[in-house]
Amino acid sequence: MIKLQEYLDNNKKTVADLARAINVPHCVALRWANGARIPSRENMQKIFAYTDGQVEPNDFYNINTEEEKELNSVN
C-alpha cells in the first residue's frame, strides 16, 4: 500500500508532473495527492498506469486487503 504523494516523493515526481501526464488540472491532482479527494474510476486507472501499478484504488480508500480479509472471516 502506497499513497500517491509517497509515490511521487519516492520517484522524484511532482503533482504537476502527474497532472500533465494524465491531463487533469494541477489543483485536482493536488487534492488527490493530499487525500482531500478520491479520483474517479477513470482517473484511478490513469494513476494506476502512471505509477506502474504501485498506487492502487484501495490506497485512496485506506483499505488494507489483509485487514479486510480478517474482518470478512470474522463475520
N, CA, C and O atoms as CSV, one atom per row, in Angstrom:
chain,resi,resn,atom,element,x,y,z
A,1,MET,N,N,0.851,-1.174,0.000
A,1,MET,CA,C,0.000,0.000,0.000
A,1,MET,C,C,0.894,1.232,0.000
A,1,MET,O,O,1.764,1.380,0.858
A,2,ILE,N,N,0.674,2.109,-0.962
A,2,ILE,CA,C,1.454,3.340,-1.053
A,2,ILE,C,C,0.528,4.478,-1.440
A,2,ILE,O,O,-0.289,4.350,-2.352
A,3,LYS,N,N,0.661,5.563,-0.754
A,3,LYS,CA,C,-0.144,6.747,-1.044
A,3,LYS,C,C,0.430,7.448,-2.274
A,3,LYS,O,O,1.612,7.312,-2.589
A,4,LEU,N,N,-0.413,8.185,-2.947
A,4,LEU,CA,C,0.009,8.878,-4.158
A,4,LEU,C,C,1.157,9.844,-3.879
A,4,LEU,O,O,2.139,9.857,-4.621
A,5,GLN,N,N,1.054,10.646,-2.832
A,5,GLN,CA,C,2.123,11.608,-2.532
A,5,GLN,C,C,3.425,10.890,-2.215
A,5,GLN,O,O,4.504,11.347,-2.591
A,6,GLU,N,N,3.318,9.774,-1.527
A,6,GLU,CA,C,4.509,8.988,-1.208
A,6,GLU,C,C,5.162,8.470,-2.490
A,6,GLU,O,O,6.385,8.497,-2.628
A,7,TYR,N,N,4.336,7.998,-3.422
A,7,TYR,CA,C,4.870,7.543,-4.715
A,7,TYR,C,C,5.600,8.687,-5.411
A,7,TYR,O,O,6.718,8.516,-5.896
A,8,LEU,N,N,4.964,9.850,-5.456
A,8,LEU,CA,C,5.581,10.993,-6.124
A,8,LEU,C,C,6.913,11.349,-5.470
A,8,LEU,O,O,7.911,11.561,-6.159
A,9,ASP,N,N,6.928,11.413,-4.144
A,9,ASP,CA,C,8.161,11.744,-3.420
A,9,ASP,C,C,9.254,10.713,-3.683
A,9,ASP,O,O,10.396,11.071,-3.973
A,10,ASN,N,N,8.904,9.445,-3.582
A,10,ASN,CA,C,9.889,8.370,-3.771
A,10,ASN,C,C,10.478,8.349,-5.177
A,10,ASN,O,O,11.616,7.924,-5.379
A,11,ASN,N,N,9.692,8.812,-6.142
A,11,ASN,CA,C,10.129,8.770,-7.539
A,11,ASN,C,C,10.531,10.131,-8.082
A,11,ASN,O,O,10.681,10.319,-9.290
A,12,LYS,N,N,10.702,11.082,-7.160
A,12,LYS,CA,C,11.145,12.442,-7.518
A,12,LYS,C,C,10.276,13.057,-8.612
A,12,LYS,O,O,10.766,13.661,-9.567
A,13,LYS,N,N,8.974,12.879,-8.435
A,13,LYS,CA,C,7.998,13.472,-9.348
A,13,LYS,C,C,7.165,14.475,-8.563
A,13,LYS,O,O,7.087,14.419,-7.336
A,14,THR,N,N,6.554,15.381,-9.287
A,14,THR,CA,C,5.727,16.397,-8.648
A,14,THR,C,C,4.260,16.181,-9.010
A,14,THR,O,O,3.926,15.411,-9.911
A,15,VAL,N,N,3.415,16.872,-8.292
A,15,VAL,CA,C,1.986,16.849,-8.608
A,15,VAL,C,C,1.787,17.399,-10.019
A,15,VAL,O,O,0.934,16.912,-10.761
A,16,ALA,N,N,2.558,18.395,-10.385
A,16,ALA,CA,C,2.467,18.963,-11.736
A,16,ALA,C,C,2.819,17.915,-12.790
A,16,ALA,O,O,2.184,17.863,-13.844
A,17,ASP,N,N,3.822,17.079,-12.518
A,17,ASP,CA,C,4.178,16.004,-13.451
A,17,ASP,C,C,2.991,15.065,-13.652
A,17,ASP,O,O,2.650,14.703,-14.777
A,18,LEU,N,N,2.375,14.682,-12.546
A,18,LEU,CA,C,1.206,13.797,-12.610
A,18,LEU,C,C,0.078,14.450,-13.393
A,18,LEU,O,O,-0.510,13.830,-14.279
A,19,ALA,N,N,-0.222,15.695,-13.068
A,19,ALA,CA,C,-1.323,16.405,-13.733
A,19,ALA,C,C,-1.116,16.461,-15.245
A,19,ALA,O,O,-2.040,16.209,-16.019
A,20,ARG,N,N,0.097,16.792,-15.650
A,20,ARG,CA,C,0.389,16.848,-17.093
A,20,ARG,C,C,0.269,15.466,-17.733
A,20,ARG,O,O,-0.270,15.328,-18.831
A,21,ALA,N,N,0.770,14.457,-17.048
A,21,ALA,CA,C,0.799,13.105,-17.616
A,21,ALA,C,C,-0.588,12.531,-17.842
A,21,ALA,O,O,-0.813,11.811,-18.816
A,22,ILE,N,N,-1.526,12.847,-16.943
A,22,ILE,CA,C,-2.864,12.264,-17.104
A,22,ILE,C,C,-3.909,13.294,-17.509
A,22,ILE,O,O,-5.106,13.010,-17.542
A,23,ASN,N,N,-3.428,14.504,-17.819
A,23,ASN,CA,C,-4.272,15.550,-18.402
A,23,ASN,C,C,-5.422,15.984,-17.487
A,23,ASN,O,O,-6.593,15.963,-17.867
A,24,VAL,N,N,-5.043,16.376,-16.269
A,24,VAL,CA,C,-6.016,16.953,-15.332
A,24,VAL,C,C,-5.436,18.259,-14.801
A,24,VAL,O,O,-4.221,18.453,-14.838
A,25,PRO,N,N,-6.287,19.155,-14.307
A,25,PRO,CA,C,-5.771,20.391,-13.719
A,25,PRO,C,C,-4.884,20.098,-12.494
A,25,PRO,O,O,-5.119,19.140,-11.758
A,26,HIS,N,N,-3.883,20.927,-12.299
A,26,HIS,CA,C,-2.957,20.775,-11.175
A,26,HIS,C,C,-3.705,20.711,-9.853
A,26,HIS,O,O,-3.372,19.892,-8.996
A,27,CYS,N,N,-4.713,21.562,-9.672
A,27,CYS,CA,C,-5.436,21.603,-8.399
A,27,CYS,C,C,-6.160,20.283,-8.117
A,27,CYS,O,O,-6.312,19.899,-6.958
A,28,VAL,N,N,-6.599,19.602,-9.148
A,28,VAL,CA,C,-7.275,18.307,-8.977
A,28,VAL,C,C,-6.261,17.261,-8.519
A,28,VAL,O,O,-6.513,16.522,-7.567
A,29,ALA,N,N,-5.127,17.201,-9.191
A,29,ALA,CA,C,-4.086,16.243,-8.816
A,29,ALA,C,C,-3.574,16.522,-7.406
A,29,ALA,O,O,-3.263,15.591,-6.663
A,30,LEU,N,N,-3.485,17.777,-7.039
A,30,LEU,CA,C,-3.041,18.148,-5.692
A,30,LEU,C,C,-4.012,17.630,-4.639
A,30,LEU,O,O,-3.585,17.131,-3.598
A,31,ARG,N,N,-5.299,17.741,-4.896
A,31,ARG,CA,C,-6.302,17.231,-3.953
A,31,ARG,C,C,-6.195,15.719,-3.784
A,31,ARG,O,O,-6.373,15.199,-2.683
A,32,TRP,N,N,-5.905,15.017,-4.876
A,32,TRP,CA,C,-5.711,13.563,-4.776
A,32,TRP,C,C,-4.484,13.258,-3.939
A,32,TRP,O,O,-4.518,12.398,-3.059
A,33,ALA,N,N,-3.390,13.974,-4.220
A,33,ALA,CA,C,-2.119,13.703,-3.541
A,33,ALA,C,C,-2.198,13.979,-2.044
A,33,ALA,O,O,-1.570,13.276,-1.251
A,34,ASN,N,N,-2.968,15.001,-1.648
A,34,ASN,CA,C,-3.043,15.311,-0.219
A,34,ASN,C,C,-4.213,14.622,0.471
A,34,ASN,O,O,-4.448,14.832,1.661
A,35,GLY,N,N,-4.951,13.796,-0.281
A,35,GLY,CA,C,-6.014,12.993,0.304
A,35,GLY,C,C,-7.338,13.703,0.489
A,35,GLY,O,O,-8.237,13.174,1.143
A,36,ALA,N,N,-7.474,14.900,-0.080
A,36,ALA,CA,C,-8.719,15.657,0.064
A,36,ALA,C,C,-9.826,15.138,-0.855
A,36,ALA,O,O,-11.008,15.322,-0.562
A,37,ARG,N,N,-9.460,14.500,-1.946
A,37,ARG,CA,C,-10.431,13.963,-2.909
A,37,ARG,C,C,-10.015,12.574,-3.353
A,37,ARG,O,O,-8.839,12.213,-3.318
A,38,ILE,N,N,-11.001,11.809,-3.768
A,38,ILE,CA,C,-10.749,10.484,-4.335
A,38,ILE,C,C,-11.000,10.574,-5.836
A,38,ILE,O,O,-12.045,11.067,-6.259
A,39,PRO,N,N,-10.057,10.104,-6.641
A,39,PRO,CA,C,-10.227,10.179,-8.098
A,39,PRO,C,C,-11.398,9.333,-8.591
A,39,PRO,O,O,-11.815,8.369,-7.949
A,40,SER,N,N,-11.908,9.726,-9.743
A,40,SER,CA,C,-12.942,8.925,-10.401
A,40,SER,C,C,-12.334,7.598,-10.838
A,40,SER,O,O,-11.114,7.430,-10.845
A,41,ARG,N,N,-13.184,6.679,-11.195
A,41,ARG,CA,C,-12.719,5.361,-11.664
A,41,ARG,C,C,-11.763,5.515,-12.853
A,41,ARG,O,O,-10.713,4.875,-12.905
A,42,GLU,N,N,-12.137,6.361,-13.790
A,42,GLU,CA,C,-11.303,6.579,-14.978
A,42,GLU,C,C,-9.934,7.130,-14.589
A,42,GLU,O,O,-8.909,6.679,-15.099
A,43,ASN,N,N,-9.922,8.110,-13.681
A,43,ASN,CA,C,-8.648,8.694,-13.271
A,43,ASN,C,C,-7.839,7.749,-12.393
A,43,ASN,O,O,-6.609,7.788,-12.410
A,44,MET,N,N,-8.509,6.911,-11.636
A,44,MET,CA,C,-7.774,5.898,-10.863
A,44,MET,C,C,-7.023,4.968,-11.799
A,44,MET,O,O,-5.889,4.578,-11.521
A,45,GLN,N,N,-7.654,4.613,-12.905
A,45,GLN,CA,C,-6.994,3.749,-13.882
A,45,GLN,C,C,-5.766,4.452,-14.465
A,45,GLN,O,O,-4.731,3.824,-14.684
A,46,LYS,N,N,-5.888,5.746,-14.713
A,46,LYS,CA,C,-4.756,6.517,-15.243
A,46,LYS,C,C,-3.633,6.599,-14.213
A,46,LYS,O,O,-2.460,6.473,-14.565
A,47,ILE,N,N,-3.982,6.809,-12.945
A,47,ILE,CA,C,-2.983,6.874,-11.881
A,47,ILE,C,C,-2.292,5.525,-11.724
A,47,ILE,O,O,-1.072,5.463,-11.566
A,48,PHE,N,N,-3.063,4.459,-11.768
A,48,PHE,CA,C,-2.513,3.109,-11.680
A,48,PHE,C,C,-1.486,2.894,-12.796
A,48,PHE,O,O,-0.396,2.378,-12.549
A,49,ALA,N,N,-1.832,3.284,-14.006
A,49,ALA,CA,C,-0.921,3.132,-15.142
A,49,ALA,C,C,0.303,4.037,-14.982
A,49,ALA,O,O,1.429,3.603,-15.225
A,50,TYR,N,N,0.089,5.280,-14.578
A,50,TYR,CA,C,1.188,6.241,-14.408
A,50,TYR,C,C,2.193,5.753,-13.377
A,50,TYR,O,O,3.397,5.961,-13.531
A,51,THR,N,N,1.701,5.104,-12.326
A,51,THR,CA,C,2.574,4.655,-11.237
A,51,THR,C,C,3.031,3.209,-11.426
A,51,THR,O,O,3.565,2.603,-10.498
A,52,ASP,N,N,2.827,2.662,-12.604
A,52,ASP,CA,C,3.192,1.266,-12.892
A,52,ASP,C,C,2.596,0.305,-11.875
A,52,ASP,O,O,3.233,-0.661,-11.457
A,53,GLY,N,N,1.353,0.594,-11.485
A,53,GLY,CA,C,0.627,-0.292,-10.585
A,53,GLY,C,C,0.968,-0.153,-9.114
A,53,GLY,O,O,0.467,-0.918,-8.290
A,54,GLN,N,N,1.808,0.806,-8.773
A,54,GLN,CA,C,2.200,0.960,-7.366
A,54,GLN,C,C,1.119,1.627,-6.518
A,54,GLN,O,O,0.985,1.323,-5.333
A,55,VAL,N,N,0.353,2.530,-7.116
A,55,VAL,CA,C,-0.757,3.180,-6.406
A,55,VAL,C,C,-2.040,2.569,-6.946
A,55,VAL,O,O,-2.363,2.703,-8.126
A,56,GLU,N,N,-2.763,1.895,-6.059
A,56,GLU,CA,C,-3.980,1.189,-6.434
A,56,GLU,C,C,-5.207,1.910,-5.888
A,56,GLU,O,O,-5.086,2.722,-4.971
A,57,PRO,N,N,-6.383,1.626,-6.434
A,57,PRO,CA,C,-7.600,2.259,-5.916
A,57,PRO,C,C,-7.768,2.101,-4.409
A,57,PRO,O,O,-8.196,3.041,-3.740
A,58,ASN,N,N,-7.442,0.938,-3.864
A,58,ASN,CA,C,-7.572,0.735,-2.420
A,58,ASN,C,C,-6.729,1.718,-1.615
A,58,ASN,O,O,-7.064,2.033,-0.473
A,59,ASP,N,N,-5.649,2.198,-2.196
A,59,ASP,CA,C,-4.783,3.134,-1.492
A,59,ASP,C,C,-5.496,4.453,-1.196
A,59,ASP,O,O,-5.127,5.157,-0.256
A,60,PHE,N,N,-6.504,4.789,-1.982
A,60,PHE,CA,C,-7.273,6.013,-1.747
A,60,PHE,C,C,-8.342,5.817,-0.681
A,60,PHE,O,O,-8.792,6.775,-0.053
A,61,TYR,N,N,-8.740,4.571,-0.484
A,61,TYR,CA,C,-9.791,4.273,0.484
A,61,TYR,C,C,-9.247,3.748,1.807
A,61,TYR,O,O,-10.012,3.402,2.707
A,62,ASN,N,N,-7.921,3.690,1.920
A,62,ASN,CA,C,-7.260,3.187,3.124
A,62,ASN,C,C,-7.699,1.777,3.481
A,62,ASN,O,O,-7.882,1.453,4.655
A,63,ILE,N,N,-7.865,0.944,2.468
A,63,ILE,CA,C,-8.252,-0.443,2.694
A,63,ILE,C,C,-7.001,-1.304,2.588
A,63,ILE,O,O,-6.317,-1.311,1.565
A,64,ASN,N,N,-6.722,-2.015,3.641
A,64,ASN,CA,C,-5.632,-2.971,3.653
A,64,ASN,C,C,-6.264,-4.330,3.371
A,64,ASN,O,O,-7.098,-4.794,4.149
A,65,THR,N,N,-5.889,-4.960,2.295
A,65,THR,CA,C,-6.564,-6.190,1.891
A,65,THR,C,C,-6.432,-7.288,2.938
A,65,THR,O,O,-7.357,-8.087,3.089
A,66,GLU,N,N,-5.335,-7.361,3.659
A,66,GLU,CA,C,-5.187,-8.373,4.702
A,66,GLU,C,C,-6.163,-8.105,5.850
A,66,GLU,O,O,-6.802,-9.028,6.355
A,67,GLU,N,N,-6.274,-6.845,6.255
A,67,GLU,CA,C,-7.225,-6.487,7.312
A,67,GLU,C,C,-8.655,-6.769,6.858
A,67,GLU,O,O,-9.483,-7.254,7.628
A,68,GLU,N,N,-8.927,-6.454,5.590
A,68,GLU,CA,C,-10.257,-6.682,5.060
A,68,GLU,C,C,-10.596,-8.181,5.078
A,68,GLU,O,O,-11.716,-8.565,5.414
A,69,LYS,N,N,-9.633,-9.007,4.718
A,69,LYS,CA,C,-9.848,-10.466,4.732
A,69,LYS,C,C,-10.147,-10.946,6.142
A,69,LYS,O,O,-11.034,-11.774,6.349
A,70,GLU,N,N,-9.394,-10.418,7.121
A,70,GLU,CA,C,-9.616,-10.821,8.503
A,70,GLU,C,C,-11.006,-10.408,8.986
A,70,GLU,O,O,-11.692,-11.176,9.661
A,71,LEU,N,N,-11.411,-9.198,8.637
A,71,LEU,CA,C,-12.739,-8.729,9.040
A,71,LEU,C,C,-13.832,-9.593,8.433
A,71,LEU,O,O,-14.808,-9.935,9.100
A,72,ASN,N,N,-13.664,-9.942,7.170
A,72,ASN,CA,C,-14.668,-10.760,6.491
A,72,ASN,C,C,-14.720,-12.176,7.052
A,72,ASN,O,O,-15.788,-12.789,7.066
A,73,SER,N,N,-13.602,-12.703,7.511
A,73,SER,CA,C,-13.598,-14.068,8.032
A,73,SER,C,C,-14.217,-14.150,9.418
A,73,SER,O,O,-14.683,-15.212,9.831
A,74,VAL,N,N,-14.224,-13.023,10.146
A,74,VAL,CA,C,-14.824,-12.989,11.480
A,74,VAL,C,C,-16.337,-12.996,11.389
A,74,VAL,O,O,-17.005,-13.584,12.239
A,75,ASN,N,N,-16.887,-12.353,10.373
A,75,ASN,CA,C,-18.338,-12.230,10.238
A,75,ASN,C,C,-18.961,-13.469,9.738
A,75,ASN,O,O,-20.179,-13.523,9.571
